[in-house]
Amino acid sequence: MKKNPVKIIFYTILIGYTLVTLFPFLWALSASFKTYKEITGGGLNIIPKIFTLNAYRRLFLIDENFPRWIVNSIFLSTLGTAINVFLNSLAGYSLARLSFRGKNFIFYLILATIMIPGQVLLIPNYLIVKNLGLLNSYSAVILPSAVNATYIFMMRQFYINFPKQIEEAAALDGLGRFGIFFRIALPVSMPAIATQAVFIFLGFWNEFLKPKLYLTSPQKYPLTVGLQSMMSRYNGITQWDEVMSGSVISLIPILLIYIVLNKYFMKGIRTSAEK
């Protein structure tokens, strides 16, 4: 320890930062088991004075919309992620392997869209969705986000570094272009796919502005919009115990997705960094 004072200082800072970052999550978890009176009392204690599950009971047994909001979020996130992963991978493979006129122009045009802030596109997207008659439908949330330029670029870079000899051998065995993509290229790109799937799922799960803008029926709300609507339905009094309980529940699918895809996710991060 005497030889590494810099390392001691460095780890002390990291541990302190970790505690500061972790405390709000621990407090939110603790608050979900507290009474409303204890939460509004202003205390910062982690261990509840009175441990109760009343907030969870009210959410699942009394509030008929809350379970529906969870199902809506799972449906939107799963379907949106599946469409994104497929289209991003297909576009990335096409830009990496196919030769056609205007390929570079299309690639640079896709990259240019990354520089456009999403807020600038809210009004044009809303007008398009309205003219298509898709307001108050899940298509209004999924279709404008069906592809992602960042992950198209990532998949293109992955497939550019994929050995052509494997594809040539598959072609000699009689596979066509689609067969090579679905049976060769797509399976070996699982690390990159898992990486984008985690981030895309997280983006759909935490999306608030688009569902709030496009969806008007409370029965169709995802969990993010539903939790926000809970904050004003009791005559302007926010039931913080219910809000904290709903927030804790909203973290569970993200943790499960990360645990399941952790192996591929970390491998994809390392591969992207190396490339």
N, C-alpha and C positions, 0 to 999 in steps of 0.2 A: 504493500500500500504506500510505503514511503517513496517508491520509485515511480508511482503513477498518480500524482496529485491531480493532474488534469483530468484523468479518467474518473476519479472520485467526484470532482466537481461536475463533470459532464453527466454522470449517472444520477447525482443528486438533483440536478435541474430536471432531468427526464422523469424521475420519480415524482418530483413536485408537480410537474406539468400533468402527469398522468392522474394524480390525485385530484387536481383542480378540474380536469376534464371529466373525471369519473363521478365526482360528487353530485352534479345535477341529475345524472341518470339514477344513481342510488337513492337520491331524495325522491324522485318521481316514483320509483318502485315502492319506496316506503310509504309515500303519500297515498298510493292506491289502496293501502290497507289501513289508513287512518280514518277517523271520523271527519266530517266536514268542519266541525267546530275546532278540532285540533289543527287542521290545515290552515284555516283562516286566522288562527291565533298567532301566526307569525313565527313559530318555532322552526329551527333548522335541524331538529333531532332526526337521526336516521332510524332509530328504533321507535316504532309507534307506542304511545302510552296505552292506547286501547286498540288491540288488534281486531280488525273486523273485515268481513267479506261482503258487507252490505252493498258496496258500490258495484261489485261484480254481479251480485244477485239481481240488482236493479237493471243492470245492462242486459242480462240474458233472459231474465224471467219476466220483467215488467215492460222493458222497452222492446217493442216488436220490430223496430227498424234496425237496431244494432246488429243482430245476427245477419240481417240482409245486407247491411253495409260491408261486413266482412266478406261475404260471398261475392258481392259486386267487385270489391277490390281484388280478390283472388282471380276472378274471371277476367277483369280488365288487364291485370298485370300478366297473367299467364298467356292469354291470347296475344296481347301486344308484344310480349317478349318473343313468342314463337314466330310471329310474322316478321318482326325485326331481324331476328337471327337468320331466318331463311333468306329474306331479301338482301340483307347486308352481305351475307356470305356469297350469295349468287352474284350480286353486283361486283364484289371484290374479286371473285374468281374470273368474271368476264373481263374486267379491266386488267387483270394480271396475265391471262392466258389467251384470250381471243384477239384477233387482229381484224379491225374494221375501221372504216373511214370516220374520222372525228373522235377517235378514242381518247386522245390526249386532251382535246377540247372539253369533252364530257367530264374527264377526270378533274381538270382544273376548275370547271364550273361547279362540280360537287364540292371541291375544297373551298371555293369562294363562299359557299353557303354557310360554312362554319363561322365566317367573320360577321354574319348578320345576327344581331341580337334577337332572341326569340320574342321579346316584347314588341318589336317592330312588326312582326307578322301576325300579331293577335287579331287586329281588325281585318286585314285581308282574309285570314283563315276563317274568321267568324262569318264574313259576308259569303264566302264560298260555301261553307257548311250550311248557311241559311238558305242560299239559292238552290242547293241540292236537296233541301228538305230533310236534313239529318239532325236538326236540333233536337235535344232531349233524347238522343239515342247514343249507344255506346260507340257506334261508328264515328260519331263526331269527335270522340276522344282518341280513338285508335288510328283512324286513317291519316290525320295530319302528322302523326308520329310513327308512321309505318316503316320509315327508313331513317337511318342516322348516318350523316356524312362522316363523322369521326370513326365509326366502326366499319364503314365501307373502306375507308383508308387503311384501317388496321388489318382487315382481312385481305386487302390487295397486297399489302406488304408481306403478309404471311404466305400467300400463294406465290408471290414472286420468288421467294426463297425455297419453295417446295421443289424437289428434284423433278425435272422434266422426264428423266429416264423412266421413272415409275409410271407416268402417264403413257409414255410411248410403249412400254411393255403391256400395259392394259389395253391400249389400242390394237396391238398385235394379237391380243387374245380375243378381239372382237367387240370390245366395249366402245360405244359411241361417246359423244361429248357429255351427254347427260348421265350416262352410266359411269363415266370416269368421275364426274363431279359427285354423284350421290354415293358411289361405292368405294371411291378411292380418296378424293380430296376432302370431302366432308368428314368422314370418320377420323382422319389423321389431324384434322384441325380442331379437335375437341378442346384442347387447352385454350385456344383463342376464342372459341365459341362460348366456353364456360365463363371466360373473363367478361365478354360483352353481355352475356346473359345475366350475370349478377348485377352489373351496372344498369342495364336496361330495365330489369325487373324492379330494382330499387327506384329508378326514375318514375316508372308507372305507379308503383305502390305509394310513393310520396307525392305524386302529382296533385296539386290543389287548384291551380289557376284555371286550367282547361276544363276539368269537370265542373267547377264553379261557374264557368262562363257558358258551357254548352248544356248542362243538365239542369232541369228545373223541378223534376219530381223527386221528393225526398226518398221515395222507394228505390230510385236509381243511383242515389249518391254512393260514391266510394267512401271508405272509412275516413279519409282526410277531411272531406267536406262534411260528412256526418258529424265528426267530432266538433268541427267549428259551429255547426248548427246547434249542438247541444249547449253551447256557451251562452245562448240567448233565449232559450225556450222556457225558462222558469221566470218569467216576468223580469228579464234582465239580470237575474242572479245566477252567476256561474256556479254550478255544482262541481267544484274542483276535485272531489273524490271520484266522481264518475269520469271526468276528463282525464285524470291521471290513470285510472284503470283502463280506459280505452286506449290511451297512449301506450301503456305497457303491452296490451294485447297486440297493438299494431306492430310492435317490434318482433314478435315471435316468428312470423313467416320469413322475415329477413334473416334472422339467425339460423333458421332451418335451411334456407337456400344456401347460405354461406357454408354451413357445416357439410351439406351434401356435396357441394361443388368445390370445396376448399382445395382438394388435391389438384384439380384441373385449373382452378383459379390462380393458385400460386405459381404453377408451372407456366400458365399463360402470361402472368406478370413478368416472370424471369425471361421468357422468350421474347416478349415485346421489348424489354429493356435491352437485351442483347442485340436485337435487330436495330 
